[in-house]
């Protein structure tokens, strides 16, 4: 028996299996997760697709309720069914379907191959067990470490995420930690088994800016060391400005734009992405560069509007937008946007925000640079 009462399982460590030719580390293919409720069918995730390779960082951005967290919880197999139900699509990890795996098989993947930093640490930590016992559980379960070695590693992890006096704090309980410190414990727990894929759901929301920078730096260091992939979920484009290789912008359960970091910041094609860019405070806010919020509220996922889901809030919407579902406009680089006018270069030039003048964003890594971080050729 281990830590919180789980038995060690003889599950295959998928990290040691090669990625089949023609596949990526992670593939999300037209994933649909709906919730069947008394009020109707909630289309929480409605056609999400992307790929991720080793050494890559994907930023997933959008307002609360856009489906960011539900997508990742579906990947992890943590959505209760019912009321949830996968209505279509699949998720492949190293060529193997996570959707079709049994619960026992998923337990071998969760925390070991794919780990997640949850958004609310107080509901994710068990109040009756010490921090050290909860940190040790995954290492003893997946790595077969002894109690002594797992506890020593727990102390090391707490020190890595900036918790002072870790030798003492490892013996304390969650209620003895502040909100920000509990968040750092969750980060340490996710990093414990050095996962192949790290899903970070708003990992720095409860932290001050100094600790935010330290945590992001720690995640990048781990990625450079192990070559793992990172999915960074956030409502703030500024958080992913320096670390994401590519960014998926979600709205009302669906991706509305997807592209490299430079494409999303320097050449965005969707009005919703323009709105998110204009909502980021810049050094020279004034009459020339006003801070402009997105007016209105996201639609109900039970009763999505006809046509473009963003049309009721879009200042550029036309009659066509309210009646017809927009096509997906794709550039040669794979940058895409779901808008009737994304392919209209004149429209985009006239309305897209000027972000490059005031925000410095590093160039997207070349293939050689990404391979040095531990990735592979696409």
ChimeraX attribute file (.defattr): number of C-alpha atoms within 10 A of each C-alpha:
attribute: neighborCount
match mode: 1-to-1
recipient: residues
	/A:1	9
	/A:2	17
	/A:3	18
	/A:4	13
	/A:5	8
	/A:6	12
	/A:7	11
	/A:8	15
	/A:9	12
	/A:10	11
	/A:11	13
	/A:12	11
	/A:13	12
	/A:14	17
	/A:15	17
	/A:16	9
	/A:17	10
	/A:18	10
	/A:19	17
	/A:20	11
	/A:21	8
	/A:22	7
	/A:23	17
	/A:24	21
	/A:25	26
	/A:26	23
	/A:27	20
	/A:28	20
	/A:29	16
	/A:30	17
	/A:31	21
	/A:32	22
	/A:33	24
	/A:34	22
	/A:35	22
	/A:36	16
	/A:37	12
	/A:38	6
	/A:39	8
	/A:40	11
	/A:41	15
	/A:42	20
	/A:43	23
	/A:44	24
	/A:45	28
	/A:46	22
	/A:47	18
	/A:48	22
	/A:49	18
	/A:50	16
	/A:51	16
	/A:52	22
	/A:53	25
	/A:54	24
	/A:55	26
	/A:56	27
	/A:57	24
	/A:58	25
	/A:59	27
	/A:60	26
	/A:61	26
	/A:62	24
	/A:63	17
	/A:64	14
	/A:65	17
	/A:66	23
	/A:67	26
	/A:68	29
	/A:69	22
	/A:70	18
	/A:71	22
	/A:72	18
	/A:73	17
	/A:74	21
	/A:75	23
	/A:76	21
	/A:77	20
	/A:78	13
	/A:79	18
	/A:80	11
	/A:81	11
	/A:82	10
	/A:83	12
	/A:84	18
	/A:85	15
	/A:86	16
	/A:87	16
	/A:88	13
	/A:89	16
	/A:90	20
	/A:91	23
	/A:92	19
	/A:93	24
	/A:94	21
	/A:95	18
	/A:96	18
	/A:97	15
	/A:98	20
	/A:99	17
	/A:100	13
	/A:101	13
	/A:102	10
	/A:103	12
	/A:104	11
	/A:105	15
	/A:106	19
	/A:107	18
	/A:108	20
	/A:109	25
	/A:110	19
	/A:111	26
	/A:112	25
	/A:113	22
	/A:114	25
	/A:115	24
	/A:116	24
	/A:117	26
	/A:118	21
	/A:119	20
	/A:120	17
	/A:121	21
	/A:122	17
	/A:123	9
	/A:124	13
	/A:125	21
	/A:126	15
	/A:127	13
	/A:128	10
	/A:129	15
	/A:130	19
	/A:131	27
	/A:132	26
	/A:133	20
	/A:134	22
	/A:135	27
	/A:136	27
	/A:137	24
	/A:138	25
	/A:139	26
	/A:140	22
	/A:141	22
	/A:142	21
	/A:143	14
	/A:144	14
	/A:145	16
	/A:146	14
	/A:147	16
	/A:148	10
	/A:149	13
	/A:150	22
	/A:151	24
	/A:152	15
	/A:153	18
	/A:154	27
	/A:155	23
	/A:156	17
	/A:157	22
	/A:158	26
	/A:159	15
	/A:160	17
	/A:161	21
	/A:162	16
	/A:163	20
	/A:164	12
	/A:165	11
	/A:166	18
	/A:167	17
	/A:168	10
	/A:169	18
	/A:170	24
	/A:171	14
	/A:172	16
	/A:173	19
	/A:174	21
	/A:175	14
	/A:176	13
	/A:177	17
	/A:178	12
	/A:179	16
	/A:180	17
	/A:181	20
	/A:182	23
	/A:183	27
	/A:184	28
	/A:185	28
	/A:186	27
	/A:187	27
	/A:188	23
	/A:189	26
	/A:190	24
	/A:191	22
	/A:192	23
	/A:193	18
	/A:194	20
	/A:195	25
	/A:196	24
	/A:197	28
	/A:198	25
	/A:199	25
	/A:200	24
	/A:201	22
	/A:202	19
	/A:203	24
	/A:204	23
	/A:205	17
	/A:206	19
	/A:207	16
	/A:208	10
	/A:209	11
	/A:210	8
	/A:211	16
	/A:212	17
	/A:213	13
	/A:214	15
	/A:215	21
	/A:216	17
	/A:217	13
	/A:218	16
	/A:219	19
	/A:220	20
	/A:221	13
	/A:222	17
	/A:223	25
	/A:224	17
	/A:225	14
	/A:226	17
	/A:227	24
	/A:228	26
	/A:229	28
	/A:230	29
	/A:231	21
	/A:232	23
	/A:233	26
	/A:234	24
	/A:235	21
	/A:236	19
	/A:237	23
	/A:238	18
	/A:239	20
	/A:240	23
	/A:241	20
	/A:242	15
	/A:243	22
	/A:244	23
	/A:245	23
	/A:246	23
	/A:247	27
	/A:248	26
	/A:249	25
	/A:250	25
	/A:251	23
	/A:252	24
	/A:253	25
	/A:254	25
	/A:255	25
	/A:256	26
	/A:257	26
	/A:258	27
	/A:259	24
	/A:260	22
	/A:261	26
	/A:262	19
	/A:263	17
	/A:264	25
	/A:265	24
	/A:266	18
	/A:267	20
	/A:268	26
	/A:269	31
	/A:270	26
	/A:271	27
	/A:272	23
	/A:273	26
	/A:274	21
	/A:275	19
	/A:276	21
	/A:277	25
	/A:278	20
	/A:279	17
	/A:280	15
	/A:281	13
	/A:282	15
	/A:283	8
	/A:284	11
	/A:285	11
	/A:286	9
	/A:287	7
	/A:288	7
	/A:289	16
	/A:290	13
	/A:291	16
	/A:292	13
	/A:293	12
	/A:294	14
	/A:295	11
	/A:296	9
	/A:297	10
	/A:298	17
	/A:299	17
	/A:300	14
	/A:301	22
	/A:302	16
	/A:303	12
	/A:304	15
	/A:305	16
	/A:306	12
	/A:307	16
	/A:308	22
	/A:309	23
	/A:310	23
	/A:311	21
	/A:312	18
	/A:313	16
	/A:314	18
	/A:315	13
	/A:316	12
	/A:317	17
	/A:318	11
	/A:319	9
	/A:320	13
	/A:321	21
	/A:322	17
	/A:323	13
	/A:324	12
	/A:325	16
	/A:326	19
	/A:327	14
	/A:328	15
	/A:329	18
	/A:330	16
	/A:331	11
	/A:332	6
	/A:333	9
	/A:334	11
	/A:335	19
	/A:336	24
	/A:337	27
	/A:338	22
	/A:339	24
	/A:340	19
	/A:341	20
	/A:342	22
	/A:343	19
	/A:344	12
	/A:345	10
	/A:346	10
	/A:347	13
	/A:348	18
	/A:349	13
	/A:350	8
	/A:351	13
	/A:352	19
	/A:353	20
	/A:354	16
	/A:355	20
	/A:356	12
	/A:357	7
	/A:358	12
	/A:359	15
	/A:360	11
	/A:361	17
	/A:362	13
	/A:363	11
	/A:364	17
	/A:365	14
	/A:366	9
	/A:367	12
	/A:368	11
	/A:369	12
	/A:370	20
	/A:371	16
	/A:372	13
	/A:373	21
	/A:374	18
	/A:375	23
	/A:376	17
	/A:377	10
	/A:378	12
